[in-house]
Amino acid sequence: MKTRIRELRLEKNLTQQTLAKSLGVNQTTLSKIESGLATPDAMLLISLSNFFHVSTDYILYLSEERLNADSLLADNMHRLKKYQHLISLYQKMTPKQQKDFYTFVCSMLGIDETM
């Protein structure tokens, strides 16, 4: 089965290793899928679709349309609700909890806290 996974990965300048790690699969599996020796299962196909913000049909060459407007809007609304929920949780924290949370997130992302 031919897929657009390699093409999408290269557009984002990602290595197979980096993409595999982001998706929670091993690099060998991804390599086999990209070379047509294996087929992605439904869950991986959905993960790829979400990761690259394209439809599963686009990945599988069933459509030339990356993502229709309704899907894009629904995805953005879902993300917005998650962000709003996280912000409301943050706002309920004490100032010390907020500072500790900020420090934790910065350390996880490897960014300087002073930004």
Secondary structure by P-SEA (a helix, b strand, c coil): cccaaaaaaaaacccaaaaaaaacccaaaaaaaaaccccccaaaaaaaaaaaccccccccccccccccaaaaaaaaaaaaaaaaaaaaaaaaccaaaaaaaaaaaaaaacccccc
